[in-house]
Amino acid sequence: MRFFVVAFLVLLPSFIFSQVNTERYRKDYDLLGFSLTNTTGIDFSTGNTEEFEISEAIRLDWNNPIQDYYAVLEYDFKTANNKKTKDKGFVHFRTIRDFKESYLFGELFTQLEMDRFLNLRSRFLFGGGLRIDLITLLKEKEAVKANVKLFAGIGLMYENEVYSEEQTIYISHLRATSYISLIMALTENIDLGVVNYYQPAMENFIDYRFTSDIRLKIKLLDQLSLQFEGSYKHRNLVVDDTFKDDLEIKTSLVLRLP
């Protein structure tokens, strides 16, 4: 019982608020070999407001008993009253190696990202770190019986950003990155995922980013799910006249093969 109280307090900010947060793309299943996951979201409205949004995410995994690899490609586009209001995407690659008794893992990752409405022409990063399976480490039998997974991670990454509007701005940082991630089976067919990220610049801790995601996945068929996701992002220092905070809610269909 103490474990669930601690987990709730640690993850409480996500329930209060609900960069690219790639932790939400990690596998929450055990499957060796190759697998493909396709997530498609479409939202539209008509009448007083004309809106259309489409998002597409493709993920490819290759897993073996001690090493996992995965790549994610995502693009999100939206128009409102015939004006473009969202245009962003990223490519992410990560490899994870099991170091010790399935509770300590090493990670290496790299990513390329763009977001036209943050004036972000490109963001390139690479880094590494450690990931800890807290359930296995604590041998928390109560959580295992309740189908709960809790992970924590810490690492370091180099980041290079190019912003362009009236003039081009180049920014490079060495950032710390840390996260805590909860995956919980509410029922046999409904899963809840909550993730918090904190990423400060090493030379200036005032320059930090905080991201929090909540994801509810409902299994419709063996390989098809309906997913509801809320994402809150805070950048403490911004470029140009962009806002510090973003809140996004998305509905998607998820297809996983095999």
C-alpha positions in Angstrom: 0.0 0.0 0.0 2.9 2.4 0.8 4.1 1.9 -2.8 0.9 3.2 -4.3 0.8 6.2 -2.0 4.4 7.2 -3.0 3.6 6.6 -6.7 0.5 8.8 -6.5 2.4 11.7 -4.8 5.3 11.5 -7.3 2.9 11.5 -10.3 0.4 14.0 -8.9 1.5 16.9 -11.2 0.4 14.9 -14.2 -3.2 14.7 -12.9 -3.2 18.4 -12.1 -1.9 19.6 -15.5 -2.2 16.5 -17.6 9.3 18.5 -25.5 8.8 15.7 -27.4 8.0 13.2 -24.7 9.2 9.9 -26.2 8.6 7.9 -23.0 5.0 7.5 -24.1 6.2 5.5 -27.0 8.0 2.9 -25.0 6.7 -0.7 -25.2 4.3 -1.7 -22.5 4.3 -5.3 -23.6 6.9 -8.1 -23.9 7.3 -9.2 -27.5 10.6 -10.5 -29.1 11.5 -9.8 -32.7 10.1 -7.1 -35.0 6.8 -5.3 -34.4 5.1 -2.3 -36.0 2.7 0.2 -34.4 0.7 2.8 -36.3 -1.2 5.6 -34.5 -3.6 7.8 -36.5 -5.5 10.7 -35.2 -8.2 12.7 -37.1 -10.3 15.5 -35.6 -12.5 18.0 -37.5 -15.4 20.4 -36.9 -17.6 22.5 -39.2 -20.0 25.3 -38.7 -19.0 28.5 -36.9 -15.4 27.1 -36.8 -13.8 25.1 -39.6 -11.1 22.9 -38.1 -9.2 19.9 -39.4 -6.3 18.0 -37.7 -4.5 14.9 -38.7 -1.6 13.2 -36.9 0.4 10.1 -37.8 2.9 8.2 -35.8 4.8 5.1 -37.0 7.0 3.0 -34.7 9.2 0.1 -35.5 10.6 -2.2 -32.7 13.2 -4.9 -32.7 13.6 -6.6 -29.4 15.8 -9.4 -28.0 16.3 -10.7 -24.4 19.0 -8.1 -23.5 18.7 -5.3 -26.1 15.8 -3.4 -27.5 15.8 -0.9 -30.5 13.0 1.3 -31.6 12.4 4.2 -34.1 9.5 6.6 -34.1 8.4 8.9 -36.9 5.5 11.4 -36.1 3.9 14.3 -37.9 1.0 16.5 -36.8 -0.8 19.0 -39.0 -3.9 21.3 -38.3 -5.9 24.0 -40.0 -8.5 26.3 -38.5 -10.7 28.5 -40.7 -8.4 27.7 -43.7 -5.3 28.8 -41.9 -2.5 26.5 -40.8 -2.3 26.4 -37.0 0.0 23.4 -36.4 2.8 21.9 -38.3 5.3 19.8 -36.4 7.1 16.5 -36.5 10.1 14.5 -35.3 12.2 11.3 -35.8 13.5 9.5 -32.8 15.8 6.5 -32.4 16.7 4.7 -29.1 18.4 1.6 -28.0 18.0 0.1 -24.5 20.2 -2.6 -22.9 19.5 -4.7 -19.9 22.4 -4.4 -17.4 21.3 -6.2 -14.3 18.5 -8.5 -13.3 16.0 -6.7 -15.5 15.8 -3.6 -13.3 18.7 -1.5 -14.5 19.0 -0.5 -18.2 21.3 1.7 -20.2 20.0 3.9 -23.0 21.3 5.7 -26.0 19.1 8.0 -28.2 19.1 10.6 -30.9 16.3 12.8 -32.3 15.5 15.4 -35.0 12.5 17.7 -34.5 10.7 20.7 -36.1 7.8 22.9 -35.0 6.9 25.8 -37.3 4.7 27.5 -34.7 7.5 27.7 -32.2 9.7 29.0 -35.0 11.7 25.9 -34.5 13.4 25.1 -37.8 15.3 22.1 -36.3 16.2 20.6 -33.0 18.9 17.9 -33.0 19.9 16.0 -29.9 21.8 12.9 -28.8 22.5 11.5 -25.4 22.3 8.6 -23.0 21.4 7.6 -19.5 20.1 5.0 -17.0 16.6 3.6 -16.6 15.4 1.8 -13.5 12.4 -0.5 -13.2 11.3 0.5 -9.6 8.8 -2.4 -9.3 11.4 -5.1 -10.0 14.0 -3.3 -7.8 11.7 -3.0 -4.8 10.3 -6.5 -5.4 6.9 -4.9 -4.9 4.6 -7.9 -5.1 1.5 -5.9 -4.5 2.2 -3.7 -7.6 3.0 -6.7 -9.7 -0.4 -8.3 -8.8 -2.1 -5.0 -9.8 -0.3 -4.9 -13.2 1.5 -1.7 -12.4 4.8 -0.7 -13.9 6.9 2.3 -12.6 10.1 3.5 -14.2 12.6 6.3 -13.4 15.3 7.6 -15.6 18.2 10.1 -15.6 20.6 11.1 -18.3 22.5 13.7 -20.2 22.1 15.0 -23.7 23.6 17.5 -26.2 21.0 19.7 -27.9 21.3 22.0 -30.9 18.4 24.2 -31.9 17.8 26.5 -34.9 15.0 29.1 -34.7 14.1 31.2 -37.7 11.5 34.0 -38.1 12.9 37.5 -38.8 16.4 36.3 -38.1 18.1 33.0 -37.5 19.0 32.1 -33.9 21.3 29.2 -33.0 21.2 27.7 -29.5 23.3 24.8 -28.1 23.0 23.3 -24.7 24.1 20.4 -22.6 20.9 19.3 -20.7 20.2 16.9 -17.9 17.1 14.8 -18.6 15.0 12.9 -16.0 11.6 11.3 -16.0 9.2 9.1 -14.0 6.7 6.9 -15.8 3.7 4.9 -14.6 1.8 2.3 -16.6 -1.3 0.8 -14.9 -3.8 -1.8 -16.1 -7.2 -0.4 -14.9 -9.1 -3.3 -16.4 -8.2 -6.2 -18.7 -8.8 -3.8 -21.7 -8.0 -0.4 -20.3 -4.5 1.0 -19.6 -3.5 4.3 -18.0 0.0 5.8 -18.7 1.4 8.9 -16.9 4.8 10.4 -17.6 6.7 13.5 -16.2 9.9 14.9 -17.8 12.2 17.5 -16.4 15.1 18.8 -18.5 17.3 21.7 -17.2 20.2 23.2 -19.1 23.4 22.4 -17.2 24.9 25.9 -17.5 21.7 27.7 -16.5 19.0 25.8 -14.4 16.5 28.7 -15.0 16.4 27.4 -18.6 14.4 24.2 -18.0 11.5 22.3 -19.7 8.8 20.3 -18.1 6.5 17.9 -19.9 3.6 15.9 -18.5 1.5 13.3 -20.5 -1.6 11.3 -19.5 -2.7 8.5 -21.9 -5.7 6.3 -21.6 -5.8 3.3 -24.0 -8.9 1.2 -24.6 -8.4 -2.1 -26.4 -11.1 -2.6 -29.1 -9.7 -5.7 -30.7 -6.5 -7.8 -30.1 -4.4 -5.4 -32.2 -6.6 -2.3 -32.4 -7.0 0.3 -29.6 -8.6 3.7 -29.0 -6.3 6.2 -27.3 -7.0 9.5 -25.5 -4.0 11.6 -24.6 -3.5 14.9 -22.8 -0.1 16.7 -23.0 1.1 19.7 -21.0 4.4 21.4 -21.9 6.2 24.2 -20.2 9.4 26.0 -21.5 10.7 28.4 -18.9 12.7 30.4 -21.4 11.3 30.9 -24.9 12.5 32.4 -28.2 10.7 35.3 -30.0 7.1 35.9 -28.9 6.0 32.3 -28.4 4.2 31.2 -25.2 5.7 29.3 -22.4 2.9 26.8 -22.0 1.1 24.5 -24.3 -1.8 22.1 -23.6 -2.9 19.5 -26.2 -5.6 16.9 -26.2 -5.7 14.2 -28.9 -7.8 11.1 -29.8 -6.2 8.4 -31.9 -6.6 4.8 -33.2 -3.6 2.5 -32.5 -2.8 -0.5 -34.7 -0.1 -2.9 -33.6 1.4 -5.7 -35.7 1.9 -8.5 -35.1 
